[in-house]
Amino acid sequence: MDSGASHSFISTRFASYLNVAPDCMSYILNVSTPIGTSLYTNSVYRGCEMSMAGISLYADLIVLPIRDFDVILGMDWLSAHRACMDCYNKTVDFCLPDGTTFQFN
């Protein structure tokens, strides 16, 4: 999870394990990296299912040629799932729009 990322991403390598083709976005996204380079993409996997604390959640994951992470869940996903990060305790509390609450650590 990355509160500094505006979007959510999946690495090209990790995406190769998915058995579906990505969708093409109607634009090319220019992503600035922490080291000052830019990455360009127009591919997205929509509605990717993941499980946290036994609860299924979904994310649209933009494909990027990154190496250090498989998936980055950014502010688009964190805010949609009403996440509250506690950095000191290394936990994330969720209060989903349907009223479901849980903690991930």
Phi and psi restraints in degrees (range 20) as a CNS / XPLOR table:
assign (resid 1 and name C) (resid 2 and name N)
       (resid 2 and name CA) (resid 2 and name C) 1.0 -137.2 20.0 2
assign (resid 2 and name N) (resid 2 and name CA)
       (resid 2 and name C) (resid 3 and name N) 1.0 104.0 20.0 2
assign (resid 2 and name C) (resid 3 and name N)
       (resid 3 and name CA) (resid 3 and name C) 1.0 -71.4 20.0 2
assign (resid 3 and name N) (resid 3 and name CA)
       (resid 3 and name C) (resid 4 and name N) 1.0 -9.3 20.0 2
assign (resid 3 and name C) (resid 4 and name N)
       (resid 4 and name CA) (resid 4 and name C) 1.0 -90.2 20.0 2
assign (resid 4 and name N) (resid 4 and name CA)
       (resid 4 and name C) (resid 5 and name N) 1.0 -7.6 20.0 2
assign (resid 4 and name C) (resid 5 and name N)
       (resid 5 and name CA) (resid 5 and name C) 1.0 -96.6 20.0 2
assign (resid 5 and name N) (resid 5 and name CA)
       (resid 5 and name C) (resid 6 and name N) 1.0 130.5 20.0 2
assign (resid 5 and name C) (resid 6 and name N)
       (resid 6 and name CA) (resid 6 and name C) 1.0 -77.2 20.0 2
assign (resid 6 and name N) (resid 6 and name CA)
       (resid 6 and name C) (resid 7 and name N) 1.0 -27.6 20.0 2
assign (resid 6 and name C) (resid 7 and name N)
       (resid 7 and name CA) (resid 7 and name C) 1.0 -121.5 20.0 2
assign (resid 7 and name N) (resid 7 and name CA)
       (resid 7 and name C) (resid 8 and name N) 1.0 173.5 20.0 2
assign (resid 7 and name C) (resid 8 and name N)
       (resid 8 and name CA) (resid 8 and name C) 1.0 -108.4 20.0 2
assign (resid 8 and name N) (resid 8 and name CA)
       (resid 8 and name C) (resid 9 and name N) 1.0 143.8 20.0 2
assign (resid 8 and name C) (resid 9 and name N)
       (resid 9 and name CA) (resid 9 and name C) 1.0 -133.4 20.0 2
assign (resid 9 and name N) (resid 9 and name CA)
       (resid 9 and name C) (resid 10 and name N) 1.0 157.7 20.0 2
assign (resid 9 and name C) (resid 10 and name N)
       (resid 10 and name CA) (resid 10 and name C) 1.0 -132.3 20.0 2
assign (resid 10 and name N) (resid 10 and name CA)
       (resid 10 and name C) (resid 11 and name N) 1.0 139.7 20.0 2
assign (resid 10 and name C) (resid 11 and name N)
       (resid 11 and name CA) (resid 11 and name C) 1.0 -71.6 20.0 2
assign (resid 11 and name N) (resid 11 and name CA)
       (resid 11 and name C) (resid 12 and name N) 1.0 149.1 20.0 2
assign (resid 11 and name C) (resid 12 and name N)
       (resid 12 and name CA) (resid 12 and name C) 1.0 -56.0 20.0 2
assign (resid 12 and name N) (resid 12 and name CA)
       (resid 12 and name C) (resid 13 and name N) 1.0 -43.4 20.0 2
assign (resid 12 and name C) (resid 13 and name N)
       (resid 13 and name CA) (resid 13 and name C) 1.0 -62.3 20.0 2
assign (resid 13 and name N) (resid 13 and name CA)
       (resid 13 and name C) (resid 14 and name N) 1.0 -47.2 20.0 2
assign (resid 13 and name C) (resid 14 and name N)
       (resid 14 and name CA) (resid 14 and name C) 1.0 -67.8 20.0 2
assign (resid 14 and name N) (resid 14 and name CA)
       (resid 14 and name C) (resid 15 and name N) 1.0 -36.4 20.0 2
assign (resid 14 and name C) (resid 15 and name N)
       (resid 15 and name CA) (resid 15 and name C) 1.0 -63.1 20.0 2
assign (resid 15 and name N) (resid 15 and name CA)
       (resid 15 and name C) (resid 16 and name N) 1.0 -26.4 20.0 2
assign (resid 15 and name C) (resid 16 and name N)
       (resid 16 and name CA) (resid 16 and name C) 1.0 -65.3 20.0 2
assign (resid 16 and name N) (resid 16 and name CA)
       (resid 16 and name C) (resid 17 and name N) 1.0 -16.8 20.0 2
assign (resid 16 and name C) (resid 17 and name N)
       (resid 17 and name CA) (resid 17 and name C) 1.0 -82.1 20.0 2
assign (resid 17 and name N) (resid 17 and name CA)
       (resid 17 and name C) (resid 18 and name N) 1.0 -13.2 20.0 2
assign (resid 17 and name C) (resid 18 and name N)
       (resid 18 and name CA) (resid 18 and name C) 1.0 -77.2 20.0 2
assign (resid 18 and name N) (resid 18 and name CA)
       (resid 18 and name C) (resid 19 and name N) 1.0 144.6 20.0 2
assign (resid 18 and name C) (resid 19 and name N)
       (resid 19 and name CA) (resid 19 and name C) 1.0 -98.6 20.0 2
assign (resid 19 and name N) (resid 19 and name CA)
       (resid 19 and name C) (resid 20 and name N) 1.0 32.2 20.0 2
assign (resid 19 and name C) (resid 20 and name N)
       (resid 20 and name CA) (resid 20 and name C) 1.0 -136.8 20.0 2
assign (resid 20 and name N) (resid 20 and name CA)
       (resid 20 and name C) (resid 21 and name N) 1.0 158.5 20.0 2
assign (resid 20 and name C) (resid 21 and name N)
       (resid 21 and name CA) (resid 21 and name C) 1.0 -88.7 20.0 2
assign (resid 21 and name N) (resid 21 and name CA)
       (resid 21 and name C) (resid 22 and name N) 1.0 146.1 20.0 2
assign (resid 21 and name C) (resid 22 and name N)
       (resid 22 and name CA) (resid 22 and name C) 1.0 -74.0 20.0 2
assign (resid 22 and name N) (resid 22 and name CA)
       (resid 22 and name C) (resid 23 and name N) 1.0 159.4 20.0 2
assign (resid 22 and name C) (resid 23 and name N)
       (resid 23 and name CA) (resid 23 and name C) 1.0 -87.3 20.0 2
assign (resid 23 and name N) (resid 23 and name CA)
       (resid 23 and name C) (resid 24 and name N) 1.0 156.7 20.0 2
assign (resid 23 and name C) (resid 24 and name N)
       (resid 24 and name CA) (resid 24 and name C) 1.0 -95.0 20.0 2
assign (resid 24 and name N) (resid 24 and name CA)
       (resid 24 and name C) (resid 25 and name N) 1.0 127.6 20.0 2
assign (resid 24 and name C) (resid 25 and name N)
       (resid 25 and name CA) (resid 25 and name C) 1.0 -76.8 20.0 2
assign (resid 25 and name N) (resid 25 and name CA)
       (resid 25 and name C) (resid 26 and name N) 1.0 159.1 20.0 2
assign (resid 25 and name C) (resid 26 and name N)
       (resid 26 and name CA) (resid 26 and name C) 1.0 -80.2 20.0 2
assign (resid 26 and name N) (resid 26 and name CA)
       (resid 26 and name C) (resid 27 and name N) 1.0 4.5 20.0 2
assign (resid 26 and name C) (resid 27 and name N)
       (resid 27 and name CA) (resid 27 and name C) 1.0 -147.5 20.0 2
assign (resid 27 and name N) (resid 27 and name CA)
       (resid 27 and name C) (resid 28 and name N) 1.0 165.1 20.0 2
assign (resid 27 and name C) (resid 28 and name N)
       (resid 28 and name CA) (resid 28 and name C) 1.0 -99.5 20.0 2
assign (resid 28 and name N) (resid 28 and name CA)
       (resid 28 and name C) (resid 29 and name N) 1.0 125.8 20.0 2
assign (resid 28 and name C) (resid 29 and name N)
       (resid 29 and name CA) (resid 29 and name C) 1.0 -92.2 20.0 2
assign (resid 29 and name N) (resid 29 and name CA)
       (resid 29 and name C) (resid 30 and name N) 1.0 129.0 20.0 2
assign (resid 29 and name C) (resid 30 and name N)
       (resid 30 and name CA) (resid 30 and name C) 1.0 -99.5 20.0 2
assign (resid 30 and name N) (resid 30 and name CA)
       (resid 30 and name C) (resid 31 and name N) 1.0 113.6 20.0 2
assign (resid 30 and name C) (resid 31 and name N)
       (resid 31 and name CA) (resid 31 and name C) 1.0 -107.0 20.0 2
assign (resid 31 and name N) (resid 31 and name CA)
       (resid 31 and name C) (resid 32 and name N) 1.0 121.4 20.0 2
assign (resid 31 and name C) (resid 32 and name N)
       (resid 32 and name CA) (resid 32 and name C) 1.0 -84.8 20.0 2
assign (resid 32 and name N) (resid 32 and name CA)
       (resid 32 and name C) (resid 33 and name N) 1.0 133.4 20.0 2
assign (resid 32 and name C) (resid 33 and name N)
       (resid 33 and name CA) (resid 33 and name C) 1.0 -96.8 20.0 2
assign (resid 33 and name N) (resid 33 and name CA)
       (resid 33 and name C) (resid 34 and name N) 1.0 163.0 20.0 2
assign (resid 33 and name C) (resid 34 and name N)
       (resid 34 and name CA) (resid 34 and name C) 1.0 -61.4 20.0 2
assign (resid 34 and name N) (resid 34 and name CA)
       (resid 34 and name C) (resid 35 and name N) 1.0 -22.8 20.0 2
assign (resid 34 and name C) (resid 35 and name N)
       (resid 35 and name CA) (resid 35 and name C) 1.0 -92.6 20.0 2
assign (resid 35 and name N) (resid 35 and name CA)
       (resid 35 and name C) (resid 36 and name N) 1.0 7.4 20.0 2
assign (resid 35 and name C) (resid 36 and name N)
       (resid 36 and name CA) (resid 36 and name C) 1.0 92.3 20.0 2
assign (resid 36 and name N) (resid 36 and name CA)
       (resid 36 and name C) (resid 37 and name N) 1.0 4.1 20.0 2
assign (resid 36 and name C) (resid 37 and name N)
       (resid 37 and name CA) (resid 37 and name C) 1.0 -92.1 20.0 2
assign (resid 37 and name N) (resid 37 and name CA)
       (resid 37 and name C) (resid 38 and name N) 1.0 169.3 20.0 2
assign (resid 37 and name C) (resid 38 and name N)
       (resid 38 and name CA) (resid 38 and name C) 1.0 -120.2 20.0 2
assign (resid 38 and name N) (resid 38 and name CA)
       (resid 38 and name C) (resid 39 and name N) 1.0 140.8 20.0 2
assign (resid 38 and name C) (resid 39 and name N)
       (resid 39 and name CA) (resid 39 and name C) 1.0 -118.9 20.0 2
assign (resid 39 and name N) (resid 39 and name CA)
       (resid 39 and name C) (resid 40 and name N) 1.0 142.5 20.0 2
assign (resid 39 and name C) (resid 40 and name N)
       (resid 40 and name CA) (resid 40 and name C) 1.0 -118.8 20.0 2
assign (resid 40 and name N) (resid 40 and name CA)
       (resid 40 and name C) (resid 41 and name N) 1.0 138.9 20.0 2
assign (resid 40 and name C) (resid 41 and name N)
       (resid 41 and name CA) (resid 41 and name C) 1.0 -154.8 20.0 2
assign (resid 41 and name N) (resid 41 and name CA)
       (resid 41 and name C) (resid 42 and name N) 1.0 156.4 20.0 2
assign (resid 41 and name C) (resid 42 and name N)
       (resid 42 and name CA) (resid 42 and name C) 1.0 -138.8 20.0 2
assign (resid 42 and name N) (resid 42 and name CA)
       (resid 42 and name C) (resid 43 and name N) 1.0 18.5 20.0 2
assign (resid 42 and name C) (resid 43 and name N)
       (resid 43 and name CA) (resid 43 and name C) 1.0 -107.8 20.0 2
assign (resid 43 and name N) (resid 43 and name CA)
       (resid 43 and name C) (resid 44 and name N) 1.0 139.1 20.0 2
assign (resid 43 and name C) (resid 44 and name N)
       (resid 44 and name CA) (resid 44 and name C) 1.0 -145.0 20.0 2
assign (resid 44 and name N) (resid 44 and name CA)
       (resid 44 and name C) (resid 45 and name N) 1.0 139.2 20.0 2
assign (resid 44 and name C) (resid 45 and name N)
       (resid 45 and name CA) (resid 45 and name C) 1.0 -98.5 20.0 2
assign (resid 45 and name N) (resid 45 and name CA)
       (resid 45 and name C) (resid 46 and name N) 1.0 117.4 20.0 2
assign (resid 45 and name C) (resid 46 and name N)
       (resid 46 and name CA) (resid 46 and name C) 1.0 -94.1 20.0 2
assign (resid 46 and name N) (resid 46 and name CA)
       (resid 46 and name C) (resid 47 and name N) 1.0 140.3 20.0 2
assign (resid 46 and name C) (resid 47 and name N)
       (resid 47 and name CA) (resid 47 and name C) 1.0 64.5 20.0 2
assign (resid 47 and name N) (resid 47 and name CA)
       (resid 47 and name C) (resid 48 and name N) 1.0 39.7 20.0 2
assign (resid 47 and name C) (resid 48 and name N)
       (resid 48 and name CA) (resid 48 and name C) 1.0 -71.8 20.0 2
assign (resid 48 and name N) (resid 48 and name CA)
       (resid 48 and name C) (resid 49 and name N) 1.0 127.7 20.0 2
assign (resid 48 and name C) (resid 49 and name N)
       (resid 49 and name CA) (resid 49 and name C) 1.0 -86.4 20.0 2
assign (resid 49 and name N) (resid 49 and name CA)
       (resid 49 and name C) (resid 50 and name N) 1.0 136.9 20.0 2
assign (resid 49 and name C) (resid 50 and name N)
       (resid 50 and name CA) (resid 50 and name C) 1.0 -140.2 20.0 2
assign (resid 50 and name N) (resid 50 and name CA)
       (resid 50 and name C) (resid 51 and name N) 1.0 160.2 20.0 2
assign (resid 50 and name C) (resid 51 and name N)
       (resid 51 and name CA) (resid 51 and name C) 1.0 -120.5 20.0 2
assign (resid 51 and name N) (resid 51 and name CA)
       (resid 51 and name C) (resid 52 and name N) 1.0 131.6 20.0 2
assign (resid 51 and name C) (resid 52 and name N)
       (resid 52 and name CA) (resid 52 and name C) 1.0 -132.1 20.0 2
assign (resid 52 and name N) (resid 52 and name CA)
       (resid 52 and name C) (resid 53 and name N) 1.0 125.8 20.0 2
assign (resid 52 and name C) (resid 53 and name N)
       (resid 53 and name CA) (resid 53 and name C) 1.0 53.3 20.0 2
assign (resid 53 and name N) (resid 53 and name CA)
       (resid 53 and name C) (resid 54 and name N) 1.0 35.2 20.0 2
assign (resid 53 and name C) (resid 54 and name N)
       (resid 54 and name CA) (resid 54 and name C) 1.0 77.2 20.0 2
assign (resid 54 and name N) (resid 54 and name CA)
       (resid 54 and name C) (resid 55 and name N) 1.0 8.1 20.0 2
assign (resid 54 and name C) (resid 55 and name N)
       (resid 55 and name CA) (resid 55 and name C) 1.0 -110.5 20.0 2
assign (resid 55 and name N) (resid 55 and name CA)
       (resid 55 and name C) (resid 56 and name N) 1.0 130.0 20.0 2
assign (resid 55 and name C) (resid 56 and name N)
       (resid 56 and name CA) (resid 56 and name C) 1.0 -79.8 20.0 2
assign (resid 56 and name N) (resid 56 and name CA)
       (resid 56 and name C) (resid 57 and name N) 1.0 128.1 20.0 2
assign (resid 56 and name C) (resid 57 and name N)
       (resid 57 and name CA) (resid 57 and name C) 1.0 -129.0 20.0 2
assign (resid 57 and name N) (resid 57 and name CA)
       (resid 57 and name C) (resid 58 and name N) 1.0 158.5 20.0 2
assign (resid 57 and name C) (resid 58 and name N)
       (resid 58 and name CA) (resid 58 and name C) 1.0 -127.0 20.0 2
assign (resid 58 and name N) (resid 58 and name CA)
       (resid 58 and name C) (resid 59 and name N) 1.0 148.3 20.0 2
assign (resid 58 and name C) (resid 59 and name N)
       (resid 59 and name CA) (resid 59 and name C) 1.0 -144.0 20.0 2
assign (resid 59 and name N) (resid 59 and name CA)
       (resid 59 and name C) (resid 60 and name N) 1.0 146.2 20.0 2
assign (resid 59 and name C) (resid 60 and name N)
       (resid 60 and name CA) (resid 60 and name C) 1.0 -91.1 20.0 2
assign (resid 60 and name N) (resid 60 and name CA)
       (resid 60 and name C) (resid 61 and name N) 1.0 119.2 20.0 2
assign (resid 60 and name C) (resid 61 and name N)
       (resid 61 and name CA) (resid 61 and name C) 1.0 -113.5 20.0 2
assign (resid 61 and name N) (resid 61 and name CA)
       (resid 61 and name C) (resid 62 and name N) 1.0 120.8 20.0 2
assign (resid 61 and name C) (resid 62 and name N)
       (resid 62 and name CA) (resid 62 and name C) 1.0 -85.1 20.0 2
assign (resid 62 and name N) (resid 62 and name CA)
       (resid 62 and name C) (resid 63 and name N) 1.0 132.8 20.0 2
assign (resid 62 and name C) (resid 63 and name N)
       (resid 63 and name CA) (resid 63 and name C) 1.0 -78.9 20.0 2
assign (resid 63 and name N) (resid 63 and name CA)
       (resid 63 and name C) (resid 64 and name N) 1.0 128.0 20.0 2
assign (resid 63 and name C) (resid 64 and name N)
       (resid 64 and name CA) (resid 64 and name C) 1.0 -136.0 20.0 2
assign (resid 64 and name N) (resid 64 and name CA)
       (resid 64 and name C) (resid 65 and name N) 1.0 146.1 20.0 2
assign (resid 64 and name C) (resid 65 and name N)
       (resid 65 and name CA) (resid 65 and name C) 1.0 -80.7 20.0 2
assign (resid 65 and name N) (resid 65 and name CA)
       (resid 65 and name C) (resid 66 and name N) 1.0 71.2 20.0 2
assign (resid 65 and name C) (resid 66 and name N)
       (resid 66 and name CA) (resid 66 and name C) 1.0 -107.5 20.0 2
assign (resid 66 and name N) (resid 66 and name CA)
       (resid 66 and name C) (resid 67 and name N) 1.0 154.1 20.0 2
assign (resid 66 and name C) (resid 67 and name N)
       (resid 67 and name CA) (resid 67 and name C) 1.0 -112.2 20.0 2
assign (resid 67 and name N) (resid 67 and name CA)
       (resid 67 and name C) (resid 68 and name N) 1.0 -32.1 20.0 2
assign (resid 67 and name C) (resid 68 and name N)
       (resid 68 and name CA) (resid 68 and name C) 1.0 -82.9 20.0 2
assign (resid 68 and name N) (resid 68 and name CA)
       (resid 68 and name C) (resid 69 and name N) 1.0 -15.4 20.0 2
assign (resid 68 and name C) (resid 69 and name N)
       (resid 69 and name CA) (resid 69 and name C) 1.0 -135.7 20.0 2
assign (resid 69 and name N) (resid 69 and name CA)
       (resid 69 and name C) (resid 70 and name N) 1.0 146.1 20.0 2
assign (resid 69 and name C) (resid 70 and name N)
       (resid 70 and name CA) (resid 70 and name C) 1.0 -81.8 20.0 2
assign (resid 70 and name N) (resid 70 and name CA)
       (resid 70 and name C) (resid 71 and name N) 1.0 -47.3 20.0 2
assign (resid 70 and name C) (resid 71 and name N)
       (resid 71 and name CA) (resid 71 and name C) 1.0 -138.0 20.0 2
assign (resid 71 and name N) (resid 71 and name CA)
       (resid 71 and name C) (resid 72 and name N) 1.0 138.8 20.0 2
assign (resid 71 and name C) (resid 72 and name N)
       (resid 72 and name CA) (resid 72 and name C) 1.0 -120.0 20.0 2
assign (resid 72 and name N) (resid 72 and name CA)
       (resid 72 and name C) (resid 73 and name N) 1.0 118.8 20.0 2
assign (resid 72 and name C) (resid 73 and name N)
       (resid 73 and name CA) (resid 73 and name C) 1.0 -94.9 20.0 2
assign (resid 73 and name N) (resid 73 and name CA)
       (resid 73 and name C) (resid 74 and name N) 1.0 113.4 20.0 2
assign (resid 73 and name C) (resid 74 and name N)
       (resid 74 and name CA) (resid 74 and name C) 1.0 -98.1 20.0 2
assign (resid 74 and name N) (resid 74 and name CA)
       (resid 74 and name C) (resid 75 and name N) 1.0 -169.3 20.0 2
assign (resid 74 and name C) (resid 75 and name N)
       (resid 75 and name CA) (resid 75 and name C) 1.0 -62.3 20.0 2
assign (resid 75 and name N) (resid 75 and name CA)
       (resid 75 and name C) (resid 76 and name N) 1.0 -30.1 20.0 2
assign (resid 75 and name C) (resid 76 and name N)
       (resid 76 and name CA) (resid 76 and name C) 1.0 -58.1 20.0 2
assign (resid 76 and name N) (resid 76 and name CA)
       (resid 76 and name C) (resid 77 and name N) 1.0 -45.3 20.0 2
assign (resid 76 and name C) (resid 77 and name N)
       (resid 77 and name CA) (resid 77 and name C) 1.0 -77.0 20.0 2
assign (resid 77 and name N) (resid 77 and name CA)
       (resid 77 and name C) (resid 78 and name N) 1.0 -44.5 20.0 2
assign (resid 77 and name C) (resid 78 and name N)
       (resid 78 and name CA) (resid 78 and name C) 1.0 -60.5 20.0 2
assign (resid 78 and name N) (resid 78 and name CA)
       (resid 78 and name C) (resid 79 and name N) 1.0 -43.4 20.0 2
assign (resid 78 and name C) (resid 79 and name N)
       (resid 79 and name CA) (resid 79 and name C) 1.0 -71.3 20.0 2
assign (resid 79 and name N) (resid 79 and name CA)
       (resid 79 and name C) (resid 80 and name N) 1.0 -36.6 20.0 2
assign (resid 79 and name C) (resid 80 and name N)
       (resid 80 and name CA) (resid 80 and name C) 1.0 -63.6 20.0 2
assign (resid 80 and name N) (resid 80 and name CA)
       (resid 80 and name C) (resid 81 and name N) 1.0 -28.0 20.0 2
assign (resid 80 and name C) (resid 81 and name N)
       (resid 81 and name CA) (resid 81 and name C) 1.0 -104.7 20.0 2
assign (resid 81 and name N) (resid 81 and name CA)
       (resid 81 and name C) (resid 82 and name N) 1.0 14.2 20.0 2
assign (resid 81 and name C) (resid 82 and name N)
       (resid 82 and name CA) (resid 82 and name C) 1.0 49.4 20.0 2
assign (resid 82 and name N) (resid 82 and name CA)
       (resid 82 and name C) (resid 83 and name N) 1.0 50.2 20.0 2
assign (resid 82 and name C) (resid 83 and name N)
       (resid 83 and name CA) (resid 83 and name C) 1.0 -81.5 20.0 2
assign (resid 83 and name N) (resid 83 and name CA)
       (resid 83 and name C) (resid 84 and name N) 1.0 142.8 20.0 2
assign (resid 83 and name C) (resid 84 and name N)
       (resid 84 and name CA) (resid 84 and name C) 1.0 -127.7 20.0 2
assign (resid 84 and name N) (resid 84 and name CA)
       (resid 84 and name C) (resid 85 and name N) 1.0 112.7 20.0 2
assign (resid 84 and name C) (resid 85 and name N)
       (resid 85 and name CA) (resid 85 and name C) 1.0 -89.5 20.0 2
assign (resid 85 and name N) (resid 85 and name CA)
       (resid 85 and name C) (resid 86 and name N) 1.0 131.6 20.0 2
assign (resid 85 and name C) (resid 86 and name N)
       (resid 86 and name CA) (resid 86 and name C) 1.0 -111.7 20.0 2
assign (resid 86 and name N) (resid 86 and name CA)
       (resid 86 and name C) (resid 87 and name N) 1.0 95.1 20.0 2
assign (resid 86 and name C) (resid 87 and name N)
       (resid 87 and name CA) (resid 87 and name C) 1.0 -65.3 20.0 2
assign (resid 87 and name N) (resid 87 and name CA)
       (resid 87 and name C) (resid 88 and name N) 1.0 -36.2 20.0 2
assign (resid 87 and name C) (resid 88 and name N)
       (resid 88 and name CA) (resid 88 and name C) 1.0 -63.0 20.0 2
assign (resid 88 and name N) (resid 88 and name CA)
       (resid 88 and name C) (resid 89 and name N) 1.0 -46.1 20.0 2
assign (resid 88 and name C) (resid 89 and name N)
       (resid 89 and name CA) (resid 89 and name C) 1.0 -90.1 20.0 2
assign (resid 89 and name N) (resid 89 and name CA)
       (resid 89 and name C) (resid 90 and name N) 1.0 -2.7 20.0 2
assign (resid 89 and name C) (resid 90 and name N)
       (resid 90 and name CA) (resid 90 and name C) 1.0 55.9 20.0 2
assign (resid 90 and name N) (resid 90 and name CA)
       (resid 90 and name C) (resid 91 and name N) 1.0 49.6 20.0 2
assign (resid 90 and name C) (resid 91 and name N)
       (resid 91 and name CA) (resid 91 and name C) 1.0 -131.5 20.0 2
assign (resid 91 and name N) (resid 91 and name CA)
       (resid 91 and name C) (resid 92 and name N) 1.0 158.9 20.0 2
assign (resid 91 and name C) (resid 92 and name N)
       (resid 92 and name CA) (resid 92 and name C) 1.0 -129.2 20.0 2
assign (resid 92 and name N) (resid 92 and name CA)
       (resid 92 and name C) (resid 93 and name N) 1.0 123.6 20.0 2
assign (resid 92 and name C) (resid 93 and name N)
       (resid 93 and name CA) (resid 93 and name C) 1.0 -97.8 20.0 2
assign (resid 93 and name N) (resid 93 and name CA)
       (resid 93 and name C) (resid 94 and name N) 1.0 134.9 20.0 2
assign (resid 93 and name C) (resid 94 and name N)
       (resid 94 and name CA) (resid 94 and name C) 1.0 -116.0 20.0 2
assign (resid 94 and name N) (resid 94 and name CA)
       (resid 94 and name C) (resid 95 and name N) 1.0 139.4 20.0 2
assign (resid 94 and name C) (resid 95 and name N)
       (resid 95 and name CA) (resid 95 and name C) 1.0 -131.5 20.0 2
assign (resid 95 and name N) (resid 95 and name CA)
       (resid 95 and name C) (resid 96 and name N) 1.0 90.3 20.0 2
assign (resid 95 and name C) (resid 96 and name N)
       (resid 96 and name CA) (resid 96 and name C) 1.0 -66.9 20.0 2
assign (resid 96 and name N) (resid 96 and name CA)
       (resid 96 and name C) (resid 97 and name N) 1.0 154.7 20.0 2
assign (resid 96 and name C) (resid 97 and name N)
       (resid 97 and name CA) (resid 97 and name C) 1.0 -54.5 20.0 2
assign (resid 97 and name N) (resid 97 and name CA)
       (resid 97 and name C) (resid 98 and name N) 1.0 -27.1 20.0 2
assign (resid 97 and name C) (resid 98 and name N)
       (resid 98 and name CA) (resid 98 and name C) 1.0 -83.1 20.0 2
assign (resid 98 and name N) (resid 98 and name CA)
       (resid 98 and name C) (resid 99 and name N) 1.0 2.4 20.0 2
assign (resid 98 and name C) (resid 99 and name N)
       (resid 99 and name CA) (resid 99 and name C) 1.0 97.8 20.0 2
assign (resid 99 and name N) (resid 99 and name CA)
       (resid 99 and name C) (resid 100 and name N) 1.0 -10.4 20.0 2
assign (resid 99 and name C) (resid 100 and name N)
       (resid 100 and name CA) (resid 100 and name C) 1.0 -64.9 20.0 2
assign (resid 100 and name N) (resid 100 and name CA)
       (resid 100 and name C) (resid 101 and name N) 1.0 132.3 20.0 2
assign (resid 100 and name C) (resid 101 and name N)
       (resid 101 and name CA) (resid 101 and name C) 1.0 -124.2 20.0 2
assign (resid 101 and name N) (resid 101 and name CA)
       (resid 101 and name C) (resid 102 and name N) 1.0 145.4 20.0 2
assign (resid 101 and name C) (resid 102 and name N)
       (resid 102 and name CA) (resid 102 and name C) 1.0 -163.2 20.0 2
assign (resid 102 and name N) (resid 102 and name CA)
       (resid 102 and name C) (resid 103 and name N) 1.0 166.5 20.0 2
assign (resid 102 and name C) (resid 103 and name N)
       (resid 103 and name CA) (resid 103 and name C) 1.0 -121.7 20.0 2
assign (resid 103 and name N) (resid 103 and name CA)
       (resid 103 and name C) (resid 104 and name N) 1.0 138.6 20.0 2
assign (resid 103 and name C) (resid 104 and name N)
       (resid 104 and name CA) (resid 104 and name C) 1.0 -115.1 20.0 2
assign (resid 104 and name N) (resid 104 and name CA)
       (resid 104 and name C) (resid 105 and name N) 1.0 131.1 20.0 2
